Structure formats: structure tokens, C-alpha cells
Amino acid sequence: MRLRPRQRTQRKLDNPIDRYCINDRSGLKANDDGSVDIILSEDAPENTTNWLPVGDGGFHLYMRIYTPDMDVLDTWTAPAITEIAPSNVN
């Protein structure tokens, strides 16, 4: 799976760490239960390992999934995107 934010104009979002997508090769840090939180924000959190920078304007989030068997889509659901207050990050 790969996540990539884009400006509404379809251009990639410039950011200070030159990160334009997150995928299985991004070195993400898993939670104790094995889940992974990805932080989408304009401002960098204290730990940027799981941070995907986005601008202060609107953006589109694309999720590309690579699967060898379409039957998996019968039981798989996309992960939830939850808005949290900046004070709750890290």
C-alpha cells in the first residue's frame, strides 16, 4: 500500500523533508498492537518517522494497493482516517 497526498491541481506537495509518499519501504514505526499511525499535517510532529507532510490548503489523498488476488477486496476495508488535535500528536 502507498499513500500519496496531492494538491487539488494534482501537483505534489512541496515539503521540508522531500517526502511525497509513504509505503512499506518508508521505515514506519508500528504501535504495540501492530497497527501503524500515519500523521498527515502541515507542521512536523516531534518524531517525523510516520509523518507525511501536507500543506495548509486542501489536498487529495491517494491510496494505491497492490494485491495478487482481487478476492481479498471482499473482506478488506480501507483504514480509517481520523482527525486529531495537534496537541494529541506524539
N, C-alpha and C positions, 0 to 999 in steps of 0.2 A: 504494500500500500504506500502511496506517496501523496502528501498534501502540498499544495502549492497555491498561495494567495496571489491574486492578480488585481490590478486596478480595474475599474469599470471599463477602461479603454483597452483592456487586455494586455497592457504592458506590465512587466514585472515591477514589483515594488522595491525601489532603491532602499537600502538599509545599511547601517554601520558595520555589520558583520558579513556582508555579502552572502547571506543565506536566503535562498529563494524557494527551497522546498525542504521537507522532512520526509525521510523514508527509513527503511530498515538498515541502511548504512550510515545513519546520522549519529550513531553512538548515544541514543536516547537512554535516559535513566528510568528504570521501571520502579513502580511503587512496590511495597512489600507484598501486595496481593498479585503482582504480575502485570497489573494494568499500567498504562502509560498516560500521563497528563502532558499535553502539548499546550504551551502558552502562546496565544496569539495576541500580541499587544504592540502598541507603538513604542512604549518605554520598556527598556530592558529590565527583567527581574534580577534579583541578586545573583542567582545561578542561571546562566544562559544556555545550559545544556539542552533543555527541551523547549527553547524559545524559538518561535517563528515570527519574525518581525512583520508588522503590518503598519500602514500609515494611519494618520488620523482621519482620513476620509473613508469612504466606503470601499469595500473590496469584495471580490468573489473568491470563494474557496473551492478548489477543485480537488477531488479525491480520485486517484487512479488506482484501480485494484487489478492485480494480475492473478488470475486463477486458472488452473488447468482444467477445471470441471465446472460447467455452468450450474450443475445441480446444487452446489454449495450456496447459491443465492436463494434457494428455497428455505434455508434455515438461518442464514446470516443476516444481521441487520447492521446498518451503519452506526458507528459510535455517536453518542450524544455530544452535542456542542453546548456547553453551559457557560453562561456569562457569570463571572465572579468579580467582586470588588477588588481593585488593585491592592488594597491592604491585606487581602487574603492570599496573595501570591507569595510563595516561598514560605 
